[in-house]
Amino acid sequence: MENLLSQARALLQGSATVTVFSGAGLSAESGLSTFRDKQADALWSRFDPAELASVQGFEKDPGHVIEWYNWRRKIHADAQPNAGHRALAQRDTFLHVTQNVDNLLEKAGVPAGNIHHLHGTITRDRCHNPSCCHEEAVELANPAPMRQCPLCGQLMRPAVVWFGENLPESTWIQSRELCRQTDCLLVVGTSATVYPAAGLIHLARQHGSKIIVVNNETTGASELADIELIGSAGNILPRLLDNVAICPQ
Protein backbone atom coordinates (compact mmCIF):
# COMPACT_ATOMS: atom_id res chain seq x y z
CA MET A 1 0.00 0.00 0.00
CA GLU A 2 2.76 2.50 0.83
CA ASN A 3 4.26 2.04 -2.61
CA LEU A 4 0.88 2.68 -4.25
CA LEU A 5 0.34 5.75 -2.07
CA SER A 6 3.72 7.12 -3.13
CA GLN A 7 2.87 6.58 -6.79
CA ALA A 8 -0.50 8.27 -6.35
CA ARG A 9 1.10 11.25 -4.60
CA ALA A 10 3.50 11.59 -7.52
CA LEU A 11 0.55 11.73 -9.94
CA LEU A 12 -1.14 14.40 -7.84
CA GLN A 13 2.03 16.45 -7.53
CA GLY A 14 2.46 16.37 -11.29
CA SER A 15 -1.07 17.66 -11.89
CA ALA A 16 -1.96 21.30 -12.28
CA THR A 17 -5.66 20.55 -11.82
CA VAL A 18 -7.33 17.89 -9.68
CA THR A 19 -11.04 17.05 -9.74
CA VAL A 20 -12.63 14.80 -7.13
CA PHE A 21 -15.49 12.56 -8.28
CA SER A 22 -17.20 11.13 -5.20
CA GLY A 23 -20.00 8.77 -4.33
CA ALA A 24 -21.81 7.36 -1.31
CA GLY A 25 -18.72 5.53 -0.02
CA LEU A 26 -17.18 8.87 0.94
CA SER A 27 -19.99 9.55 3.42
CA ALA A 28 -20.57 5.99 4.66
CA GLU A 29 -18.12 6.45 7.55
CA SER A 30 -20.20 9.43 8.67
CA GLY A 31 -23.16 7.13 9.23
CA LEU A 32 -25.02 7.79 5.98
CA SER A 33 -26.22 4.57 4.36
CA THR A 34 -25.02 3.73 0.89
CA PHE A 35 -27.43 2.71 -1.84
CA ARG A 36 -26.32 -0.18 -3.99
CA ASP A 37 -23.71 -2.02 -1.98
CA LYS A 38 -24.10 -5.44 -0.37
CA GLN A 39 -24.43 -4.21 3.20
CA ALA A 40 -27.61 -4.94 5.12
CA ASP A 41 -28.14 -1.23 5.80
CA ALA A 42 -27.90 -0.14 2.16
CA LEU A 43 -30.92 2.08 1.56
CA TRP A 44 -32.39 0.19 -1.36
CA SER A 45 -32.09 -3.14 0.48
CA ARG A 46 -34.78 -1.84 2.85
CA PHE A 47 -36.88 0.49 0.70
CA ASP A 48 -38.36 0.38 -2.78
CA PRO A 49 -36.89 3.13 -4.98
CA ALA A 50 -39.95 2.94 -7.24
CA GLU A 51 -42.06 4.12 -4.31
CA LEU A 52 -39.72 6.59 -2.64
CA ALA A 53 -37.45 8.07 -5.31
CA SER A 54 -39.49 8.40 -8.45
CA VAL A 55 -42.00 10.86 -9.87
CA GLN A 56 -44.57 8.07 -10.03
CA GLY A 57 -44.08 7.18 -6.37
CA PHE A 58 -44.33 10.81 -5.29
CA GLU A 59 -47.49 11.45 -7.29
CA LYS A 60 -49.07 8.25 -5.93
CA ASP A 61 -48.32 8.97 -2.25
CA PRO A 62 -46.51 12.28 -1.72
CA GLY A 63 -46.94 12.20 2.04
CA HIS A 64 -45.15 8.86 2.32
CA VAL A 65 -42.25 10.11 0.20
CA ILE A 66 -41.89 13.35 2.18
CA GLU A 67 -41.95 11.45 5.48
CA TRP A 68 -39.14 9.19 4.27
CA TYR A 69 -36.99 12.08 3.08
CA ASN A 70 -37.58 13.98 6.31
CA TRP A 71 -36.50 10.89 8.27
CA ARG A 72 -33.30 10.85 6.20
CA ARG A 73 -32.82 14.57 6.70
CA LYS A 74 -32.84 14.23 10.47
CA ILE A 75 -30.10 11.59 10.15
CA HIS A 76 -28.13 13.94 7.88
CA ALA A 77 -28.53 16.76 10.41
CA ASP A 78 -26.51 14.79 12.96
CA ALA A 79 -23.92 13.48 10.50
CA GLN A 80 -20.45 14.99 10.67
CA PRO A 81 -17.64 15.01 8.10
CA ASN A 82 -15.22 12.14 8.47
CA ALA A 83 -11.45 12.17 7.99
CA GLY A 84 -11.89 11.76 4.24
CA HIS A 85 -14.03 14.88 3.89
CA ARG A 86 -11.65 16.84 6.10
CA ALA A 87 -8.60 15.78 4.10
CA LEU A 88 -10.27 16.89 0.86
CA ALA A 89 -11.29 20.21 2.42
CA GLN A 90 -7.65 20.99 3.15
CA ARG A 91 -7.05 21.17 -0.61
CA ASP A 92 -8.79 24.38 -1.61
CA THR A 93 -7.74 24.08 -5.26
CA PHE A 94 -9.58 20.77 -5.70
CA LEU A 95 -12.88 20.95 -7.57
CA HIS A 96 -15.61 18.44 -6.77
CA VAL A 97 -18.22 16.55 -8.73
CA THR A 98 -20.30 14.48 -6.33
CA GLN A 99 -23.18 12.05 -6.62
CA ASN A 100 -23.91 12.60 -2.92
CA VAL A 101 -26.94 14.62 -1.89
CA ASP A 102 -25.54 15.38 1.57
CA ASN A 103 -23.70 18.55 2.64
CA LEU A 104 -20.71 16.94 4.36
CA LEU A 105 -18.14 18.39 1.95
CA GLU A 106 -19.54 21.83 2.73
CA LYS A 107 -19.53 21.09 6.47
CA ALA A 108 -15.88 20.05 6.21
CA GLY A 109 -15.00 23.43 4.70
CA VAL A 110 -15.06 22.90 0.94
CA PRO A 111 -16.42 26.12 -0.63
CA ALA A 112 -19.92 25.54 -2.02
CA GLY A 113 -18.81 27.07 -5.32
CA ASN A 114 -16.25 24.29 -5.74
CA ILE A 115 -18.88 21.54 -5.53
CA HIS A 116 -21.16 20.30 -8.30
CA HIS A 117 -23.99 18.12 -6.92
CA LEU A 118 -24.91 15.88 -9.85
CA HIS A 119 -27.90 14.31 -8.09
CA GLY A 120 -29.13 17.43 -6.33
CA THR A 121 -29.18 18.04 -2.60
CA ILE A 122 -31.31 16.88 0.30
CA THR A 123 -30.77 20.28 1.94
CA ARG A 124 -33.29 22.00 -0.34
CA ASP A 125 -36.86 21.54 -1.57
CA ARG A 126 -38.16 22.59 -4.96
CA CYS A 127 -41.54 22.87 -6.60
CA HIS A 128 -42.69 19.69 -8.36
CA ASN A 129 -44.03 21.81 -11.21
CA PRO A 130 -41.27 21.67 -13.88
CA SER A 131 -42.17 25.15 -15.14
CA CYS A 132 -41.83 26.70 -11.66
CA CYS A 133 -38.33 27.53 -10.43
CA HIS A 134 -39.13 28.03 -6.75
CA GLU A 135 -36.68 26.47 -4.27
CA GLU A 136 -36.30 26.69 -0.50
CA ALA A 137 -33.58 25.75 1.96
CA VAL A 138 -34.51 22.98 4.39
CA GLU A 139 -33.65 22.87 8.09
CA LEU A 140 -32.39 19.31 8.25
CA ALA A 141 -33.03 18.86 11.97
CA ASN A 142 -36.58 20.17 11.64
CA PRO A 143 -37.72 19.71 8.03
CA ALA A 144 -41.07 21.07 6.92
CA PRO A 145 -43.92 18.62 6.28
CA MET A 146 -45.66 18.22 2.95
CA ARG A 147 -46.73 21.64 1.70
CA GLN A 148 -47.63 23.62 -1.39
CA CYS A 149 -45.38 25.89 -3.42
CA PRO A 150 -46.07 29.51 -2.42
CA LEU A 151 -45.82 30.61 -6.06
CA CYS A 152 -47.92 28.12 -8.01
CA GLY A 153 -49.65 25.86 -5.50
CA GLN A 154 -48.06 22.60 -6.62
CA LEU A 155 -46.49 20.35 -4.01
CA MET A 156 -42.92 20.92 -2.86
CA ARG A 157 -40.50 17.99 -3.15
CA PRO A 158 -36.84 17.29 -2.33
CA ALA A 159 -34.40 18.95 -4.74
CA VAL A 160 -32.83 15.64 -5.66
CA VAL A 161 -32.69 13.67 -8.90
CA TRP A 162 -35.06 10.73 -8.84
CA PHE A 163 -34.87 7.54 -10.88
CA GLY A 164 -35.82 8.28 -14.47
CA GLU A 165 -35.14 12.02 -14.20
CA ASN A 166 -32.43 13.92 -16.06
CA LEU A 167 -29.45 15.40 -14.24
CA PRO A 168 -29.54 19.19 -13.78
CA GLU A 169 -28.45 20.48 -17.17
CA SER A 170 -26.09 23.25 -16.06
CA THR A 171 -24.45 21.05 -13.42
CA TRP A 172 -23.99 18.25 -15.94
CA ILE A 173 -22.43 20.57 -18.53
CA GLN A 174 -20.03 22.06 -15.97
CA SER A 175 -19.10 18.63 -14.62
CA ARG A 176 -18.34 17.30 -18.09
CA GLU A 177 -16.16 20.31 -18.81
CA LEU A 178 -14.22 19.80 -15.58
CA CYS A 179 -13.57 16.17 -16.44
CA ARG A 180 -12.44 17.07 -19.95
CA GLN A 181 -9.90 19.57 -18.63
CA THR A 182 -8.61 18.04 -15.40
CA ASP A 183 -5.12 16.59 -15.21
CA CYS A 184 -6.07 14.10 -12.52
CA LEU A 185 -9.45 12.66 -11.53
CA LEU A 186 -9.57 11.37 -7.95
CA VAL A 187 -12.47 8.89 -7.81
CA VAL A 188 -13.66 8.25 -4.25
CA GLY A 189 -16.30 5.90 -2.90
CA THR A 190 -18.39 5.28 -5.99
CA SER A 191 -19.53 2.00 -7.50
CA ALA A 192 -19.15 3.58 -10.97
CA THR A 193 -22.31 1.81 -12.10
CA VAL A 194 -24.78 4.72 -12.10
CA TYR A 195 -24.99 6.38 -15.51
CA PRO A 196 -24.68 8.92 -16.90
CA ALA A 197 -22.60 10.06 -13.89
CA ALA A 198 -20.13 7.16 -14.12
CA GLY A 199 -19.43 8.12 -17.71
CA LEU A 200 -17.46 11.09 -16.40
CA ILE A 201 -14.62 8.74 -15.49
CA HIS A 202 -14.47 7.49 -19.07
CA LEU A 203 -14.64 11.08 -20.32
CA ALA A 204 -11.70 12.14 -18.18
CA ARG A 205 -9.67 9.14 -19.36
CA GLN A 206 -10.47 9.89 -23.01
CA HIS A 207 -9.11 13.42 -22.56
CA GLY A 208 -5.83 12.30 -21.01
CA SER A 209 -6.54 12.57 -17.30
CA LYS A 210 -4.75 10.35 -14.82
CA ILE A 211 -7.21 8.35 -12.71
CA ILE A 212 -6.73 7.53 -9.01
CA VAL A 213 -9.45 5.35 -7.46
CA VAL A 214 -10.07 5.07 -3.72
CA ASN A 215 -12.68 2.49 -2.72
CA ASN A 216 -13.36 -0.37 -0.35
CA GLU A 217 -13.46 -2.86 -3.22
CA THR A 218 -12.90 -3.11 -6.94
CA THR A 219 -15.58 -1.35 -8.98
CA GLY A 220 -16.49 -0.38 -12.51
CA ALA A 221 -13.76 2.24 -12.31
CA SER A 222 -11.00 -0.26 -11.54
CA GLU A 223 -10.12 -0.97 -15.16
CA LEU A 224 -9.76 2.76 -15.86
CA ALA A 225 -7.49 3.47 -12.89
CA ASP A 226 -3.82 4.33 -13.18
CA ILE A 227 -3.65 3.58 -9.46
CA GLU A 228 -6.29 1.91 -7.30
CA LEU A 229 -6.15 2.22 -3.52
CA ILE A 230 -8.38 -0.29 -1.74
CA GLY A 231 -9.59 0.87 1.66
CA SER A 232 -11.91 3.38 3.30
CA ALA A 233 -11.82 7.02 2.27
CA GLY A 234 -11.35 8.06 5.89
CA ASN A 235 -8.21 5.96 6.13
CA ILE A 236 -6.69 6.47 2.69
CA LEU A 237 -7.35 10.11 1.84
CA PRO A 238 -5.52 11.66 4.83
CA ARG A 239 -2.50 9.48 4.07
CA LEU A 240 -2.66 10.20 0.35
CA LEU A 241 -3.03 13.98 0.65
CA ASP A 242 -0.70 14.63 3.58
CA ASN A 243 2.17 16.91 2.50
CA VAL A 244 1.27 16.69 -1.18
CA ALA A 245 2.28 19.87 -3.02
CA ILE A 246 0.02 20.36 -6.04
CA CYS A 247 1.55 22.24 -8.97
CA PRO A 248 0.34 25.85 -9.16
CA GLN A 249 -2.21 26.54 -11.87
WONOR-V987886 format. One record per residue. N is the residue number from 0. RES is the residue in one letter. SS is DSSP state (A for helix, B for strand, O for the rest). OMEGA is omega in whole degrees, -180 to 180 (NA if undefined). BURIAL is 1 if it has 16 or more other C-alpha atoms within 10 Angstrom, else 0. Layout:
n-><N,N>
res-><RES,RES>
ss-><SS,SS>
omega-><OMEGA,OMEGA>
burial-><BURIAL,BURIAL>
This chain:
n-><0,1,2,3,4,5,6,7,8,9,10,11,12,13,14,15,16,17,18,19,20,21,22,23,24,25,26,27,28,29,30,31,32,33,34,35,36,37,38,39,40,41,42,43,44,45,46,47,48,49,50,51,52,53,54,55,56,57,58,59,60,61,62,63,64,65,66,67,68,69,70,71,72,73,74,75,76,77,78,79,80,81,82,83,84,85,86,87,88,89,90,91,92,93,94,95,96,97,98,99,100,101,102,103,104,105,106,107,108,109,110,111,112,113,114,115,116,117,118,119,120,121,122,123,124,125,126,127,128,129,130,131,132,133,134,135,136,137,138,139,140,141,142,143,144,145,146,147,148,149,150,151,152,153,154,155,156,157,158,159,160,161,162,163,164,165,166,167,168,169,170,171,172,173,174,175,176,177,178,179,180,181,182,183,184,185,186,187,188,189,190,191,192,193,194,195,196,197,198,199,200,201,202,203,204,205,206,207,208,209,210,211,212,213,214,215,216,217,218,219,220,221,222,223,224,225,226,227,228,229,230,231,232,233,234,235,236,237,238,239,240,241,242,243,244,245,246,247,248>
res-><M,E,N,L,L,S,Q,A,R,A,L,L,Q,G,S,A,T,V,T,V,F,S,G,A,G,L,S,A,E,S,G,L,S,T,F,R,D,K,Q,A,D,A,L,W,S,R,F,D,P,A,E,L,A,S,V,Q,G,F,E,K,D,P,G,H,V,I,E,W,Y,N,W,R,R,K,I,H,A,D,A,Q,P,N,A,G,H,R,A,L,A,Q,R,D,T,F,L,H,V,T,Q,N,V,D,N,L,L,E,K,A,G,V,P,A,G,N,I,H,H,L,H,G,T,I,T,R,D,R,C,H,N,P,S,C,C,H,E,E,A,V,E,L,A,N,P,A,P,M,R,Q,C,P,L,C,G,Q,L,M,R,P,A,V,V,W,F,G,E,N,L,P,E,S,T,W,I,Q,S,R,E,L,C,R,Q,T,D,C,L,L,V,V,G,T,S,A,T,V,Y,P,A,A,G,L,I,H,L,A,R,Q,H,G,S,K,I,I,V,V,N,N,E,T,T,G,A,S,E,L,A,D,I,E,L,I,G,S,A,G,N,I,L,P,R,L,L,D,N,V,A,I,C,P,Q>
ss-><O,A,A,A,A,A,A,A,A,A,A,A,A,O,O,O,O,B,B,B,B,B,O,O,A,A,A,A,O,O,O,O,O,O,O,O,O,O,O,O,O,O,A,A,A,A,O,O,A,A,A,A,O,B,A,A,A,A,A,A,O,A,A,A,A,A,A,A,A,A,A,A,A,A,A,A,A,A,O,O,O,O,A,A,A,A,A,A,A,O,O,O,O,O,B,B,B,B,O,O,O,O,O,A,A,A,A,A,O,O,O,A,A,A,B,B,B,O,O,B,B,B,B,B,B,B,B,O,O,O,O,O,O,O,B,B,B,O,O,A,A,A,O,O,O,O,O,B,O,O,O,O,O,O,B,B,B,B,B,B,O,O,B,O,O,O,O,O,A,A,A,A,A,A,A,A,A,A,A,A,A,O,O,B,B,B,B,B,O,O,O,O,O,O,O,O,O,O,A,A,A,A,A,A,A,A,O,O,O,B,B,B,B,B,B,O,O,O,O,O,O,A,A,A,O,O,B,B,B,B,O,O,A,A,A,A,A,A,A,A,A,O,O,O,O,O,O,O,O>
omega-><-179,178,178,177,179,178,180,177,179,177,179,-178,177,-176,176,180,179,175,179,176,-170,177,-170,-180,178,-175,-177,-179,175,176,178,-176,173,-171,-169,-179,-173,-177,-178,-178,176,-170,-176,170,-177,-175,-178,-179,179,179,-168,-178,176,176,-178,179,-180,-178,177,-177,-176,-180,179,-180,-179,178,-179,179,179,172,178,-178,179,174,179,-178,-178,-176,179,177,176,-176,178,176,-176,178,179,-178,178,-179,-172,175,179,171,-170,167,-175,173,-176,178,179,-179,-175,174,178,179,-179,178,175,179,-178,-180,178,-173,174,-179,-176,-175,179,-177,178,-178,-180,169,174,179,179,178,-176,180,178,-175,-175,175,177,172,-179,172,-171,-178,-178,-175,-179,176,178,-176,-179,174,-179,-178,-172,177,175,180,172,-178,177,-179,179,178,179,178,-180,179,176,172,177,-170,-176,179,179,180,-180,-180,177,-180,176,-176,174,-170,-173,176,-179,175,179,-175,-172,167,178,178,-179,178,-177,-179,13,-174,-177,178,178,178,177,-180,179,179,-180,-178,169,-180,167,-176,173,-179,175,-179,180,-178,176,-176,176,179,-172,-176,179,-172,166,177,177,-179,-176,-180,-178,178,-179,178,-171,-172,177,179,-180,-170,-180,176,176,178,179,179,177,180,NA>
burial-><0,0,0,0,1,0,1,1,1,0,1,1,1,0,1,0,1,1,1,1,1,1,1,1,1,1,1,1,1,1,0,1,1,1,1,0,1,0,0,0,0,1,1,1,0,0,0,0,0,0,1,1,1,1,1,0,1,1,0,0,0,1,0,0,1,1,1,0,1,1,0,1,1,0,0,1,1,0,1,1,1,1,1,1,1,1,1,1,1,0,1,0,1,1,1,1,1,1,1,1,1,1,1,1,1,1,1,1,1,1,0,0,0,1,1,1,1,1,1,1,1,1,1,1,1,1,1,1,0,0,0,0,0,1,1,0,0,1,0,1,0,0,1,0,0,1,0,0,1,0,0,0,0,0,1,1,1,1,1,1,1,1,0,0,0,0,1,0,0,0,1,1,0,0,1,1,0,1,1,1,1,1,1,1,1,1,1,1,1,1,1,1,0,0,0,0,1,1,0,1,1,1,1,1,1,0,0,0,1,1,1,1,1,1,1,1,0,0,1,0,1,1,0,1,1,0,1,1,1,0,0,1,1,1,0,1,1,1,1,1,1,0,0,0,0,1,0,0,0>
